[in-house]
Amino acid sequence: MIAVSAASGAFGRLVIDQLVARCPAERVVAAVRDPDKAADLATRGLQVRIGDYDRPTTLKDAFRGSDRLLLISSPELNSVRRAEQHRAAIDAAGLADVGSIVYTSFLGADTHADGMTAAHHVTERVLAESGLPHTVLRHPFYSEAFLNEGLHTAVSSGHLIDGTGGRGLNTALRSDLAEAAARILTEDGHSGRAYDFTGSLWTYGQLADALSRISGRPVVIRDRPDRAPGVQGWLEDQIRSGGLERQTADLRDVLGRPSVPLDRAVASLLSAAALGK
Ligand SMILES: NC(=O)c1ccc[n+]([C@@H]2O[C@H](COP(=O)([O-])OP(=O)(O)OC[C@H]3O[C@@H](n4cnc5c(N)ncnc54)[C@H](OP(=O)(O)O)[C@@H]3O)[C@@H](O)[C@H]2O)c1
């Protein structure tokens, strides 16, 4: 049996779609905070169980009988609390005799213990100290994060603001990362490994070209003189330190095909109408 925590979220649902294509639905456990949000999964034949990171007693029951657990990281923003939630899940997996844990971490979490990777860094250590067989999937930023309101602005203004200095970015679609997770959960030979997952490189120049093609309006990149805080600022720091570009494309190895780069995916993810053609 394979259990997936935080299964009602966008990533969890994509993994579940991939899992039920590979094994019977009744062999998949969707551990969710609120079963009402997963009623459709129960209808599809999955076992839906309550598994709330803030209520550790629910987790042991949720994971019971599972050979493998996909521990999807919590969306909690407070790093200390997030790490405690993950620790509760790992402890519960041990108590429930789960065979092995696959954890969704983030690129750089092995070496960086602060900011966005703080809780992942702690969780990777807790996993190592748990003695439980495990696999770490270090995710890049989801490509979907770049498909935001800024693209509409770019199409209407004709300028896509680029803070990368023209360098390539590694992001990956949730769907590619979900397929990789499902493969790892259903195949042997992944225990004891940490995968630095990256997608195919893309640049803002390629994204601007894709926007032009889809919208039928010219869009060109414009360098951003300042640095905004938040995700983009963090990303730029990573690019400066070589963090993102340095990673190898292990996603290709697991998928057996190249992952879909954002500039190509943008056409299927954003309709011309949505871009204000
Ligand atoms: N790599 C990236 O770029 C990136 C970007 C965003 C997030 N992430 C990480 O990846 C994870 C999955 O992403 P996503 O897109 O699937 O996020 P999402 O759609 O927001 O889903 C988050 C999931 O976490 C569940 N959850 C929240 N609090 C919980 C708790 N106390 N106990 C158990 N489950 C809880 C939610 O349950 P409900 O349905 O009950 O709310 C939901 O199922 C996120 O949680 C976050 O750690 C990564």
The ligand as an SDF file (V2000), in Angstrom:
LIG
                    3D

 48 52  0  0  0  0  0  0  0  0999 V2000
    8.5850   23.8420   -5.3380 N   0  0  0  0  0  0  0  0  0  0  0  0
    7.7630   24.8660   -5.3130 C   0  0  0  0  0  0  0  0  0  0  0  0
    7.8520   25.8080   -6.1350 O   0  0  0  0  0  0  0  0  0  0  0  0
    6.6410   24.9030   -4.3150 C   0  0  0  0  0  0  0  0  0  0  0  0
    5.6820   25.9030   -4.3940 C   0  0  0  0  0  0  0  0  0  0  0  0
    4.6390   25.9010   -3.4730 C   0  0  0  0  0  0  0  0  0  0  0  0
    4.6100   24.9320   -2.4800 C   0  0  0  0  0  0  0  0  0  0  0  0
    5.5760   23.9850   -2.4180 N   0  0  0  0  0  0  0  0  0  0  0  0
    5.5680   22.9130   -1.3750 C   0  0  0  0  0  0  0  0  0  0  0  0
    5.0000   21.7640   -1.9910 O   0  0  0  0  0  0  0  0  0  0  0  0
    3.8590   21.3240   -1.2370 C   0  0  0  0  0  0  0  0  0  0  0  0
    2.8030   20.8130   -2.1950 C   0  0  0  0  0  0  0  0  0  0  0  0
    2.4580   21.8650   -3.0640 O   0  0  0  0  0  0  0  0  0  0  0  0
    0.9780   22.0300   -3.5810 P   0  0  0  0  0  0  0  0  0  0  0  0
    1.0590   22.8520   -4.7950 O   0  0  0  0  0  0  0  0  0  0  0  0
    0.2870   20.7160   -3.6150 O   0  0  0  0  0  0  0  0  0  0  0  0
    0.3170   22.8890   -2.4020 O   0  0  0  0  0  0  0  0  0  0  0  0
   -1.2290   23.0890   -2.1080 P   0  0  0  0  0  0  0  0  0  0  0  0
   -2.0470   22.8640   -3.3340 O   0  0  0  0  0  0  0  0  0  0  0  0
   -1.3550   24.3920   -1.3960 O   0  0  0  0  0  0  0  0  0  0  0  0
   -1.5780   21.9030   -1.0890 O   0  0  0  0  0  0  0  0  0  0  0  0
   -1.1310   21.9470    0.2230 C   0  0  0  0  0  0  0  0  0  0  0  0
   -1.6400   20.6970    0.8950 C   0  0  0  0  0  0  0  0  0  0  0  0
   -1.1830   20.6770    2.2430 O   0  0  0  0  0  0  0  0  0  0  0  0
   -2.2810   20.2920    3.0550 C   0  0  0  0  0  0  0  0  0  0  0  0
   -2.1170   20.7110    4.4380 N   0  0  0  0  0  0  0  0  0  0  0  0
   -2.0790   21.9560    4.9300 C   0  0  0  0  0  0  0  0  0  0  0  0
   -1.9360   21.9170    6.2640 N   0  0  0  0  0  0  0  0  0  0  0  0
   -1.9250   20.6020    6.6130 C   0  0  0  0  0  0  0  0  0  0  0  0
   -1.8320   19.9090    7.8320 C   0  0  0  0  0  0  0  0  0  0  0  0
   -1.7500   20.5490    9.0190 N   0  0  0  0  0  0  0  0  0  0  0  0
   -1.8470   18.5550    7.8170 N   0  0  0  0  0  0  0  0  0  0  0  0
   -1.9430   17.8690    6.6520 C   0  0  0  0  0  0  0  0  0  0  0  0
   -2.0430   18.4720    5.4490 N   0  0  0  0  0  0  0  0  0  0  0  0
   -2.0340   19.8290    5.4420 C   0  0  0  0  0  0  0  0  0  0  0  0
   -3.4630   20.9510    2.4040 C   0  0  0  0  0  0  0  0  0  0  0  0
   -4.6540   20.4060    2.9170 O   0  0  0  0  0  0  0  0  0  0  0  0
   -6.0860   21.1510    2.7380 P   0  0  0  0  0  0  0  0  0  0  0  0
   -6.6030   20.7110    1.3900 O   0  0  0  0  0  0  0  0  0  0  0  0
   -6.8920   20.6290    3.8710 O   0  0  0  0  0  0  0  0  0  0  0  0
   -5.8260   22.6210    2.8300 O   0  0  0  0  0  0  0  0  0  0  0  0
   -3.1810   20.5990    0.9540 C   0  0  0  0  0  0  0  0  0  0  0  0
   -3.5370   19.2710    0.6990 O   0  0  0  0  0  0  0  0  0  0  0  0
    3.4170   22.5540   -0.4450 C   0  0  0  0  0  0  0  0  0  0  0  0
    2.7330   22.1660    0.7270 O   0  0  0  0  0  0  0  0  0  0  0  0
    4.7460   23.2360   -0.1570 C   0  0  0  0  0  0  0  0  0  0  0  0
    5.3940   22.6590    0.9720 O   0  0  0  0  0  0  0  0  0  0  0  0
    6.5820   23.9310   -3.3170 C   0  0  0  0  0  0  0  0  0  0  0  0
  1  2  1  0
  2  3  2  0
  2  4  1  0
  4  5  1  0
  4 48  2  0
  5  6  2  0
  6  7  1  0
  7  8  2  0
  8  9  1  0
  8 48  1  0
  9 10  1  0
  9 46  1  0
 10 11  1  0
 11 12  1  0
 11 44  1  0
 12 13  1  0
 13 14  1  0
 14 15  2  0
 14 16  1  0
 14 17  1  0
 17 18  1  0
 18 19  2  0
 18 20  1  0
 18 21  1  0
 21 22  1  0
 22 23  1  0
 23 24  1  0
 23 42  1  0
 24 25  1  0
 25 26  1  0
 25 36  1  0
 26 27  1  0
 26 35  1  0
 27 28  2  0
 28 29  1  0
 29 30  1  0
 29 35  2  0
 30 31  1  0
 30 32  2  0
 32 33  1  0
 33 34  2  0
 34 35  1  0
 36 37  1  0
 36 42  1  0
 37 38  1  0
 38 39  2  0
 38 40  1  0
 38 41  1  0
 42 43  1  0
 44 45  1  0
 44 46  1  0
 46 47  1  0
M  CHG  2   8   1  16  -1
M  END
$$$$
